[in-house]
Amino acid sequence: MSDIPANQRKFWLHSGKAQAAIVLICSLTIVAAGIVYRNRAHASLVQLATQQALPIVKIIHPTSLNGNIDLVLPGTLQAYYSATVYSRVTGYLKKWTVDIGTQVKSGQLLATIETPELDQQLKQSQANLESARANLRLTEITSRRWQNLLKSDSVSRQEADEKNGDYEAKKALVSAAQADVDRLLALASFKQITAPFDGIVTSRKTDIGALINAGHDAGHELFTVDDVHTLRLYVDVPQNYAQQIKAGMTAQLEIPELPGQRFDAKLAANSRAVNTGTGTMLIELLVDNADRTLLPGAYGNVHFSAPSAANQLQIPVTALVFRKEGMTVATLNADNRVQFRVIQIGQDLGSAVQVVSGLLASERIIDSPPDALEQGDQVRLAEGSHS
């Protein structure tokens, strides 16, 4: 080293320090770049996780009500006439001649009842009638004889009147005995259970040998007969639609079990009163059922066509949210943040409702909003949602 010139040694010394500085600077640059990259990656992951945590919602827009609206309400079908047949006499069922599903005519025999006690009462009453008639004949003869004797003054007027009075009393006893026989004969006629009108037997609640009790208490019914040539359709109409129910109005009935088929129904009666418990008015429509397609007791959807108010909006019922402020909908602002709007509902259209105020046609509404949504929450739009 002592042979190397001093100026050369000085150059090498400065050159080594420079290289070390360069290496240090490069190392620091790499470390700094790594830290920045990791921070950016972490921030990106946090942002992605935050976005993924946002609730996904489906957006809909209010639609305008133009012309007539299709009001769909549930309805119940009932038989035009329905009679539960009871027994007027006590006894035992001897036989029945019809079963459920049988079409019957008015007066047709349904069943026969054995009435041993009634039969004995009738025989006794008829015997009492014969006895009363025999006594009447005797008193009649006696009264005539005394009247003839009175003409010759063989008996007093008092005695003749007494015999005539006895005759009149016996005549009254005959009338009473005859009335009792007639009463029992009328009861005996009820041993034959007959159909009250043309219809179908929809229930049979007795069998051969069963004890039959007279009366219409629960559990004593024997048959049910329904007249189904025409069916009554009962519908509860919301109060805010009640004023538009007019005489002669028609509707269309749809039955879930008969898809694609509609049946005409015509308004027949209107209760003209709102039920305070349900807020609805009961109406009755008639549906022709000559081909027996429809069944009494079935449920269906009744479609009414009614004029809508001008510039009215409708939204599906799935968009409604009930909060302490009242009936609301969840809308989105430009930043996709939730804003709850209080609205006033008009007519209930079944699957949709009429909005009277509180909503614009341009509003973006959340359909079926999650329960956890709060004012100001940010959300993500579901794929396919129209912004």
C-alpha positions in Angstrom: 0.0 0.0 0.0 2.9 2.3 0.6 3.9 2.0 -3.1 0.4 3.4 -4.2 0.5 7.1 -4.7 -1.4 9.2 -2.2 -3.6 10.8 -4.8 -4.7 7.4 -6.0 -5.4 6.2 -2.5 -7.5 9.3 -2.0 -9.6 8.6 -5.1 -10.3 5.0 -4.1 -11.4 6.2 -0.7 -13.9 8.7 -2.1 -15.1 6.1 -4.7 -16.0 3.5 -2.0 -17.9 6.0 0.0 -19.9 7.0 -3.0 -20.8 3.4 -3.8 -21.9 2.8 -0.2 -24.1 5.9 -0.4 -25.7 4.7 -3.6 -26.4 1.3 -2.2 -27.9 2.8 0.9 -30.1 5.1 -1.1 -31.3 2.2 -3.3 -32.1 0.2 -0.3 -34.0 3.0 1.3 -35.9 3.6 -2.0 -36.8 -0.1 -2.2 -38.0 -0.1 1.4 -40.1 3.1 0.9 -41.6 1.7 -2.3 -42.6 -1.5 -0.5 -44.2 0.4 2.3 -46.1 2.6 -0.1 -47.2 -0.5 -2.1 -48.4 -2.3 1.0 -50.3 0.8 2.2 -52.0 1.1 -1.1 -52.8 -2.6 -1.2 -54.2 -2.4 2.3 -56.3 0.7 1.5 -57.6 -1.1 -1.7 -58.5 -4.2 0.4 -60.3 -2.0 3.0 -62.2 -0.2 0.3 -63.2 -3.5 -1.4 -64.2 -5.0 1.9 -66.3 -1.9 2.7 -68.0 -2.1 -0.7 -68.7 -5.8 -0.3 -70.3 -5.1 3.1 -72.8 -2.7 1.7 -76.3 -4.1 1.4 -77.4 -5.0 -2.2 -80.8 -3.6 -3.1 -83.1 -3.7 -6.1 -84.4 -0.4 -7.5 -87.9 0.2 -8.9 -89.7 3.4 -10.1 -93.3 4.4 -9.4 -95.7 3.8 -12.3 -98.5 6.1 -13.4 -102.2 5.2 -13.1 -103.8 6.0 -16.4 -107.4 5.1 -17.5 -108.9 2.2 -15.5 -107.2 0.3 -12.8 -107.5 -3.4 -12.2 -108.5 -3.8 -8.6 -107.9 -7.4 -7.4 -109.6 -8.6 -4.2 -110.2 -12.0 -2.7 -113.7 -13.4 -2.8 -115.5 -16.4 -1.4 -118.1 -18.5 -3.3 -121.2 -19.8 -1.6 -124.2 -21.8 -2.7 -127.2 -19.8 -3.9 -129.3 -21.7 -1.4 -127.9 -23.9 1.4 -130.1 -25.8 3.8 -129.0 -28.0 6.7 -131.7 -30.7 7.2 -132.7 -31.7 10.7 -135.3 -34.1 12.1 -138.6 -32.9 13.5 -139.2 -36.3 15.2 -137.2 -38.5 17.6 -136.4 -42.1 16.6 -133.9 -44.3 14.8 -132.7 -43.9 11.2 -134.2 -46.8 9.2 -132.5 -46.0 5.9 -131.0 -43.3 3.8 -131.4 -43.1 0.0 -128.9 -40.5 -1.1 -125.2 -39.9 -0.3 -122.9 -36.9 -0.8 -122.7 -35.6 -4.4 -126.2 -36.8 -5.3 -128.3 -34.4 -7.3 -131.8 -34.3 -5.8 -135.1 -32.8 -6.7 -137.4 -30.8 -4.4 -139.4 -33.2 -2.2 -137.2 -36.2 -3.1 -136.8 -38.8 -0.2 -133.5 -38.5 1.6 -134.0 -40.8 4.6 -136.7 -42.6 6.7 -136.9 -42.6 10.5 -138.5 -45.2 12.7 -140.5 -43.6 15.5 -142.0 -46.3 17.8 -142.9 -43.8 20.5 -144.6 -41.4 18.1 -146.5 -44.3 16.5 -147.9 -45.4 19.9 -148.9 -41.8 20.7 -150.7 -41.6 17.4 -152.6 -44.9 18.1 -153.6 -43.7 21.6 -154.7 -40.3 20.2 -156.8 -42.1 17.5 -158.4 -44.3 20.2 -159.2 -41.2 22.2 -160.8 -39.7 19.2 -163.0 -42.8 18.6 -164.0 -42.7 22.3 -164.9 -39.0 22.1 -167.0 -39.7 18.9 -168.9 -42.5 20.7 -169.7 -40.3 23.6 -170.7 -37.6 21.2 -173.2 -39.9 19.5 -174.7 -40.9 22.8 -175.1 -37.4 24.1 -176.5 -36.3 20.7 -179.3 -39.0 21.0 -179.9 -38.1 24.6 -180.2 -34.4 23.8 -182.7 -35.0 21.0 -184.9 -37.2 23.2 -185.0 -34.6 25.9 -185.9 -31.9 23.4 -188.8 -34.1 22.3 -189.9 -34.7 25.9 -189.7 -30.9 26.5 -192.4 -30.4 23.8 -194.8 -32.5 25.9 -193.7 -30.8 29.1 -192.4 -34.2 30.3 -189.1 -32.7 31.4 -188.1 -29.2 32.6 -186.4 -26.7 30.4 -183.4 -26.8 32.8 -182.9 -30.6 32.3 -183.2 -30.3 28.5 -180.6 -27.5 28.5 -178.3 -29.6 30.6 -178.5 -32.5 28.1 -177.9 -30.1 25.2 -174.9 -28.5 27.0 -173.4 -32.0 27.6 -173.8 -32.7 23.9 -172.0 -29.4 23.0 -169.2 -30.3 25.4 -168.8 -33.7 23.9 -168.6 -32.1 20.5 -165.8 -29.9 21.7 -163.9 -32.9 23.1 -164.2 -34.6 19.6 -162.7 -31.5 18.0 -159.8 -31.5 20.5 -159.2 -35.2 20.0 -159.2 -34.7 16.2 -156.7 -31.8 16.5 -154.4 -34.0 18.6 -154.6 -36.7 15.9 -153.9 -34.2 13.2 -150.9 -32.9 15.1 -149.4 -36.4 15.5 -150.2 -37.2 11.9 -148.3 -34.0 10.9 -145.3 -35.1 13.0 -145.5 -38.6 11.6 -145.1 -37.1 8.1 -141.6 -35.9 9.1 -140.5 -39.5 9.4 -139.8 -39.0 5.7 -136.8 -36.7 5.3 -137.1 -34.9 2.0 -135.1 -32.4 0.0 -136.2 -28.8 0.5 -135.3 -27.8 -3.1 -133.4 -28.9 -6.2 -129.7 -29.2 -5.4 -126.8 -31.4 -4.5 -126.3 -33.3 -1.2 -123.0 -31.9 0.2 -123.0 -33.7 3.5 -124.5 -36.7 5.2 -124.0 -36.9 9.0 -126.0 -40.0 9.9 -126.2 -43.7 9.2 -128.6 -46.6 9.6 -129.5 -47.3 13.2 -128.3 -44.0 14.5 -130.4 -42.3 17.2 -132.1 -39.3 15.8 -133.1 -36.4 18.1 -135.6 -33.8 17.1 -134.3 -30.2 17.0 -131.7 -28.1 15.3 -129.0 -28.1 18.0 -125.4 -28.6 16.9 -124.7 -32.3 16.2 -128.2 -33.1 15.2 -128.0 -32.3 11.5 -128.6 -35.1 9.1 -127.9 -33.7 5.6 -126.9 -30.5 3.9 -128.4 -29.6 0.5 -126.9 -26.9 -1.7 -128.4 -25.2 -4.8 -125.3 -24.5 -7.0 -126.9 -23.6 -10.3 -125.8 -20.0 -9.4 -123.2 -19.1 -6.8 -123.0 -16.1 -4.6 -119.6 -14.4 -4.5 -118.8 -12.3 -1.4 -116.1 -9.7 -1.5 -114.8 -7.2 1.1 -114.1 -3.9 -0.6 -111.8 -1.4 1.0 -113.5 1.7 2.4 -111.6 4.1 0.0 -113.1 2.2 -3.0 -116.6 1.7 -1.6 -118.0 4.8 -3.3 -117.2 3.4 -6.7 -119.3 0.3 -6.3 -122.3 0.9 -8.5 -125.5 -1.1 -9.3 -125.1 -3.3 -12.3 -121.3 -3.4 -11.9 -119.5 -6.5 -13.3 -116.3 -8.3 -12.4 -114.2 -11.2 -13.4 -113.5 -14.2 -11.2 -110.3 -16.2 -11.3 -109.9 -19.6 -9.5 -106.3 -20.8 -8.7 -107.2 -24.3 -9.7 -108.5 -23.2 -13.1 -105.7 -21.1 -14.6 -106.5 -19.1 -17.7 -110.2 -19.2 -17.1 -112.3 -16.2 -16.0 -116.0 -16.2 -15.0 -118.4 -13.3 -15.2 -119.8 -12.0 -12.0 -122.5 -9.3 -11.6 -123.2 -7.2 -8.6 -126.4 -8.3 -6.8 -126.3 -6.6 -3.4 -124.3 -4.1 -1.4 -124.3 -3.9 2.4 -123.9 -0.1 2.2 -122.0 -0.1 5.5 -118.3 -0.2 6.4 -117.3 -2.8 8.9 -115.6 -0.9 11.8 -113.3 -3.9 12.5 -112.0 -4.4 9.0 -112.6 -1.1 7.3 -114.3 -2.8 4.4 -117.7 -3.0 2.8 -119.3 -6.4 2.0 -120.8 -6.8 -1.5 -122.4 -9.8 -3.2 -122.1 -10.8 -6.8 -123.8 -13.7 -8.7 -121.8 -16.1 -10.9 -123.6 -18.5 -13.3 -122.7 -22.1 -12.6 -125.0 -24.1 -14.9 -122.1 -26.5 -15.8 -121.2 -27.0 -12.1 -117.6 -26.0 -12.8 -117.3 -23.9 -9.7 -117.6 -25.2 -6.1 -119.2 -23.5 -3.2 -116.8 -22.6 -0.4 -113.9 -22.0 -2.9 -111.7 -18.9 -2.9 -110.8 -16.8 -5.9 -109.5 -13.4 -7.1 -112.1 -10.9 -8.2 -111.0 -8.4 -10.8 -112.8 -5.0 -10.8 -112.2 -2.4 -13.5 -112.4 1.1 -12.1 -111.4 4.6 -13.2 -108.2 6.0 -11.6 -107.6 9.5 -10.4 -105.6 11.8 -12.6 -101.8 12.0 -12.1 -101.7 9.2 -9.5 -98.8 6.9 -8.9 -98.7 3.3 -7.8 -96.0 1.1 -6.2 -95.9 -2.5 -5.3 -96.8 -3.4 -1.7 -93.4 -4.9 -1.3 -91.9 -1.4 -1.2 -93.8 -0.3 1.8 -92.1 0.2 5.2 -94.0 0.9 8.3 -92.1 3.2 10.7 -93.0 5.4 13.7 -93.5 8.3 11.3 -96.1 6.3 9.4 -96.2 4.5 6.1 -92.9 5.2 4.3 -90.8 4.0 1.3 -87.0 3.8 1.2 -85.6 6.0 -1.7 -82.0 6.6 -2.9 -80.3 9.9 -3.5 -77.6 10.6 -6.1 -74.9 9.1 -3.8 -76.9 5.9 -3.3 -77.7 6.7 0.2 -81.0 5.8 1.8 -83.7 8.4 2.4 -87.0 7.4 3.9 -90.1 9.3 2.5 -93.4 9.4 4.3 -96.3 8.8 1.9 -100.1 8.8 1.9 -101.8 5.7 0.5 -105.0 5.9 -1.5 -106.6 2.8 -2.9 -105.4 -0.7 -2.1 -105.1 -2.3 -5.5 -104.2 -5.8 -4.2 -100.6 -6.4 -5.1 -100.0 -2.6 -5.4 -101.2 0.6 -3.7 -102.1 4.0 -5.0 -99.8 6.8 -3.7 -101.7 10.1 -3.1 -98.8 12.2 -1.9 -95.1 12.2 -0.8 -93.6 10.6 -3.9 -92.4 11.8 -7.3 -92.4 9.7 -10.5 -88.6 10.1 -10.8 -87.9 8.7 -7.4 -85.7 5.6 -7.1 -87.4 3.2 -4.6 -85.9 0.2 -2.9 -88.0 -2.9 -3.4 -88.3 -5.2 -0.4 -85.8 -3.0 1.7 -83.9 -4.9 4.4 -85.1 -4.4 8.0 -81.7 -3.1 9.1 -81.6 -0.1 6.7 -81.4 3.3 8.4 -81.5 6.8 7.2 -78.3 7.8 5.3 -77.0 4.2 4.9 -75.1 3.6 1.6 -76.1 0.6 -0.5 -75.1 -1.1 -3.7 -77.5 -1.6 -6.6 -78.3 -5.2 -7.7 -77.3 -6.3 -11.1 -80.0 -5.4 -13.6 -81.4 -2.6 -11.5 -82.2 0.6 -13.4 -80.5 3.6 -11.9 
